Amino acid sequence: MTTNQDDDAAAPAIAVVRLEALRARIRDIPDFPKPGILFRDLTPLIGHGPSFKDVIRLLAEKVDGRRPDLVVAVESRGFIFGAAVAAELGVGLAPVRKPGKLPFRTHGKTYALEYGSDTLEMHTDAVERGARVVVIDDLLATGGTAAAAVDLVREQGGHLAGVAVVVELAFLRGRERLEGTAVDSLISY
């Protein structure tokens, strides 16, 4: 018979095994979207039901303690994870999209990517003043996308409770652009 103390000691080892199994489902695509970029493709992970379910549970566990009222999910792969986490936590979801995709009044932010620049928009009424918000995306690289989403939340008067991602490319130091923000990632390269 196993004691609770034995279970507690085994928990970190089980977590490592779970994360390594998820990491094994991430496919590397060299030279995408342009030469010199190694793209981390999460579609095999999403396409495997048990792995996808595991990722959603792990992300929800990471952000639940931050007591979010709202999940802000970043286009497009962030929608996949953000919507599922919002449903798991029983909170609302606000999408952050590329220009011209949202039907109501929007506010936008332009930001730098590791391979160019882009703009994100959010409805002007997406975040209630004082709401606790967690931003969720699939990947954190240079931090430009996450920083733009964070700025949009703060400009609407939201209280940023944190940022959570499935994959972090730590060598690109995206956390530095989010200084002062709690950042959680499941898998780091």
C-alpha positions as CSV (number, residue, x, y, z in Angstrom):
1,M,0.0,0.0,0.0
2,T,1.3,3.5,-0.9
3,T,1.2,6.3,1.6
4,N,0.4,9.9,0.8
5,Q,4.1,10.8,1.4
6,D,5.1,8.2,-1.3
7,D,2.5,9.8,-3.7
8,D,3.9,13.3,-3.0
9,A,7.5,12.1,-3.7
10,A,6.4,10.5,-7.0
11,A,4.4,13.5,-8.2
12,P,7.5,15.4,-9.6
13,A,8.7,12.4,-11.5
14,I,5.2,11.8,-13.0
15,A,5.0,15.4,-14.0
16,V,8.4,15.2,-15.8
17,V,7.2,12.0,-17.7
18,R,3.9,13.7,-18.7
19,L,5.8,16.8,-20.0
20,E,8.3,14.7,-21.9
21,A,5.4,12.8,-23.5
22,L,3.9,16.1,-24.6
23,R,7.3,17.4,-25.9
24,A,7.6,14.3,-28.0
25,R,4.4,15.3,-29.8
26,I,5.8,18.6,-30.9
27,R,7.2,18.5,-34.5
28,D,10.1,20.7,-35.6
29,I,9.7,22.4,-39.0
30,P,13.0,23.9,-40.3
31,D,12.9,27.1,-42.3
32,F,9.3,28.0,-41.6
33,P,7.9,30.6,-42.1
34,K,11.2,31.8,-43.5
35,P,14.8,30.5,-43.8
36,G,16.6,30.3,-40.5
37,I,13.5,29.8,-38.3
38,L,12.8,26.5,-36.6
39,F,9.1,26.3,-36.1
40,R,7.7,24.3,-33.2
41,D,4.5,22.7,-34.7
42,L,2.0,21.8,-32.0
43,T,-0.6,20.3,-34.3
44,P,0.5,16.7,-33.6
45,L,0.0,17.4,-29.9
46,I,-3.4,19.0,-30.5
47,G,-4.4,16.1,-32.8
48,H,-3.7,13.5,-30.0
49,G,-6.7,13.6,-27.7
50,P,-5.1,12.4,-24.5
51,S,-2.1,14.8,-25.0
52,F,-4.4,17.8,-25.8
53,K,-6.5,17.0,-22.7
54,D,-3.3,16.8,-20.6
55,V,-2.1,20.2,-21.9
56,I,-5.4,21.9,-21.1
57,R,-5.5,20.4,-17.6
58,L,-1.9,21.5,-17.0
59,L,-2.5,25.0,-18.2
60,A,-5.7,25.3,-16.2
61,E,-3.8,24.1,-13.1
62,K,-1.1,26.7,-13.7
63,V,-3.5,29.7,-14.0
64,D,-6.3,28.6,-11.6
65,G,-4.5,29.9,-8.6
66,R,-4.3,33.4,-10.2
67,R,-8.2,33.5,-9.9
68,P,-8.9,34.8,-13.5
69,D,-12.2,36.3,-14.4
70,L,-11.3,36.2,-18.0
71,V,-8.9,34.4,-20.4
72,V,-7.6,36.5,-23.3
73,A,-6.5,34.3,-26.1
74,V,-4.2,35.3,-29.0
75,E,-4.9,34.5,-32.6
76,S,-4.8,31.9,-33.9
77,R,-3.3,28.9,-32.0
78,G,-3.9,30.7,-28.7
79,F,-7.6,30.3,-29.4
80,I,-7.3,26.6,-29.3
81,F,-5.7,26.5,-25.9
82,G,-7.3,29.6,-24.4
83,A,-10.9,28.6,-25.2
84,A,-10.4,25.1,-23.7
85,V,-8.8,26.6,-20.5
86,A,-11.5,29.2,-20.2
87,A,-14.1,26.4,-20.4
88,E,-12.2,24.2,-17.9
89,L,-12.1,27.1,-15.4
90,G,-15.6,28.3,-16.1
91,V,-14.6,31.9,-17.1
92,G,-15.1,34.0,-20.2
93,L,-12.9,34.3,-23.2
94,A,-11.9,37.4,-25.1
95,P,-10.2,37.0,-28.5
96,V,-7.2,39.1,-29.6
97,R,-7.1,39.1,-33.4
98,K,-5.4,40.4,-36.5
99,P,-6.7,43.7,-37.9
100,G,-10.1,43.7,-39.5
101,K,-11.3,40.4,-38.0
102,L,-13.4,41.7,-35.1
103,P,-16.9,43.2,-35.9
104,F,-17.1,45.8,-33.1
105,R,-14.9,48.8,-32.2
106,T,-11.4,47.7,-31.6
107,H,-8.1,49.0,-30.2
108,G,-4.8,47.8,-31.6
109,K,-1.1,47.3,-30.9
110,T,1.7,46.9,-33.4
111,Y,4.6,44.7,-32.2
112,A,7.8,43.2,-33.4
113,L,8.2,39.4,-34.2
114,E,11.4,37.4,-34.5
115,Y,10.8,37.5,-38.2
116,G,8.9,40.8,-38.9
117,S,6.1,42.9,-37.3
118,D,2.3,42.5,-36.9
119,T,-0.7,44.2,-35.3
120,L,-3.3,42.7,-32.8
121,E,-6.7,44.1,-32.0
122,M,-9.2,43.5,-29.2
123,H,-12.8,44.8,-28.8
124,T,-12.8,48.0,-26.8
125,D,-15.2,46.4,-24.3
126,A,-13.6,43.0,-24.0
127,V,-12.1,43.5,-20.6
128,E,-14.1,45.0,-17.7
129,R,-12.2,47.4,-15.6
130,G,-10.6,45.6,-12.7
131,A,-11.2,42.1,-14.1
132,R,-8.4,39.6,-13.4
133,V,-7.1,38.4,-16.8
134,V,-4.8,35.6,-17.9
135,V,-3.4,35.8,-21.4
136,I,-2.9,32.4,-23.1
137,D,-1.1,31.6,-26.2
138,D,0.6,28.6,-27.8
139,L,4.1,29.8,-27.7
140,L,6.3,32.6,-26.2
141,A,9.3,33.5,-28.4
142,T,10.6,37.1,-28.4
143,G,7.6,38.2,-26.3
144,G,6.2,40.7,-28.8
145,T,2.9,39.1,-29.3
146,A,2.4,38.5,-25.5
147,A,3.5,42.0,-24.7
148,A,1.0,43.5,-27.2
149,A,-1.8,41.4,-25.7
150,V,-0.8,42.4,-22.2
151,D,-0.8,46.1,-23.2
152,L,-4.3,45.7,-24.7
153,V,-5.5,44.2,-21.4
154,R,-4.0,46.9,-19.3
155,E,-5.2,49.7,-21.5
156,Q,-8.8,48.5,-20.9
157,G,-8.2,48.6,-17.1
158,G,-7.8,44.9,-16.6
159,H,-5.6,43.5,-13.9
160,L,-3.1,41.2,-15.5
161,A,-2.9,38.1,-13.4
162,G,-0.4,36.4,-15.7
163,V,0.6,34.9,-19.1
164,A,0.5,31.1,-19.8
165,V,1.9,29.3,-22.8
166,V,2.4,25.7,-23.9
167,V,5.9,26.3,-25.3
168,E,8.5,28.8,-24.4
169,L,11.6,29.4,-26.6
170,A,13.7,30.6,-23.6
171,F,16.8,31.3,-25.7
172,L,14.8,34.2,-27.4
173,R,14.3,35.8,-23.9
174,G,10.7,36.7,-24.4
175,R,10.1,36.9,-20.6
176,E,12.3,40.0,-20.5
177,R,9.6,41.9,-22.5
178,L,7.1,40.8,-19.9
179,E,9.1,41.9,-16.9
180,G,6.9,42.1,-13.8
181,T,4.4,39.7,-15.3
182,A,3.9,36.2,-14.0
183,V,4.7,33.8,-16.9
184,D,4.0,30.1,-16.9
185,S,5.1,27.7,-19.6
186,L,4.7,23.9,-19.8
187,I,7.6,23.1,-22.1
188,S,10.8,25.1,-22.6
189,Y,13.4,25.0,-25.3
